[in-house]
């Protein structure tokens, strides 16, 4: 009886090794014959693996194993160089620091293709055991996630290992929302010209870096306008002028009383149009920690208050404006491109408003609500009155 002839394999090759296991090899799209990443117990298993690999190639999902052999250290350096032109200086410094201090020491020598979700989860757990804050851990994870996502986008790996990893929760901290009267007390307790700087934080909602970067040309006294198009930040101890956090310029209407005081101050300010409004005693740009210790914290204490940060003034301004003029107006004044940021981090319910709603709902229930009163405070455009210095 004639022996049945074995059918010839149409894709790849399989051979039996001296160990008794089977090795599979396949041609990539470039025609180069490549071995499988493992050996198989039977030739059938090897054939099944080759069939899957053939489908990957035909569907365009195949990734060259040599690409995935790039290390995390090498790829993160290439990624950082590529994204740096689009990043603010402070963000660049932060990313570089996280890569050098947190990612590379633990994962830098690993091949991209060798990372799995469990690898990343163990790395996160090690940082937590080392006592790193939840904020720092989440920042490091976010950078690694971007590095690995770019590896996927560039076909170095099929999927990111940064998935399904549980991160430590951030402690919920609420800003200290001041009343307009309390904010005005802080302003009056500060020495000149830092009282004006604090007034701009509280009654224009500026970020501290934006206030530090203001120049003479940014103030339009006749128009009661302020142009916010620059930010001063510290990156690794160096001061850097950059665009605002949102990368967008905005124009704010200021209270006439505040503009009048700014105009009087500008008359005494030396230098040209690009002169900084606020500097230290040596005429140099302000540094946050030094300024807060020398001028802001003493003003808070003199006003009879405690636990108030410069950022609290910005959050307070957002709350006042959102409460009376709506979240969209508050988002504009704070320089947020998305109003959800305003509601999530800045605007807070004003004390007593819940009781007012309950009283109003009683009238609604009886069917004789004051329609005008129901809309009061929300039908006017922002005319800058939210920036008025409130009387004590």
C-alpha angles and dihedrals in degrees: 000000000000117000115247108249115234113240115247117248111249097203130034131341135270126198134177116242126217087254090063094249124114129244122208124204127184138184115247123216087273092057094247114138111234130186122234116257091247142019126249136229094225137022088240090061090050091050091051091051091050091050091055091047090051091053090050091054094045092049093047094246096115118120123197107245089218090064092055089052090074110113125244088241094056096043095045089053091051091045093050092050090052097049098037096090089060096047130087114246094250091051091049091054092047094050093047091049093050093048093049098041105032113016106037099045091056105027108010097104094046120103113246091237092054096063118101132178089259089055091055092043090053090049091052090048092051091053090050091050089051089060100252115158120254089245094055093046092050091048092052092047091049091055093047089048091055092047092051093043089056089051088056092047090052094048095246093124132014098232139000120261088214096092133108092011116145113225127201114265120252114239110250109242121180121208118244102251111206129198118245089252093054092048090049090052090056090050092051091047094056125090119247131298091014090065087068092049091052090046089056090053093050103034102031098032096232123168112244092246090051092053091047090053098050116126134194091258090059094067119080102189098181092048095041088232135140123199115212109194106131139057132197115215138169118234117181090337095310123113114233129186111215142149119290118278093266091047086234131116116228135188119217130196111226131204112268091235091055093046091050090055091046090051092052090049093049089056088064097041115107123219135045135291093297094053113127114246094218127035138151124264090279093054093252128130115279124257116215101229094045093046094048094049095045102039118004104048093046089052091051091050092046089053090058094249135119140193093033121141128190088249090058089065091056091047090049091052090051090051094049093049096043091049094054107024105023137259096280092059090047090050090053094050092047092047097243118154089200122046090211088073089056094052095041100049110014122020113073132180112274115238113260096020093107091058090049090053090051091051091048093047089057088061091045090053091053090049100238104097118157101249093199092048092050089060097037114131095017104071099070129086117239104271096174095265088122085071096058115123102245116229116245 
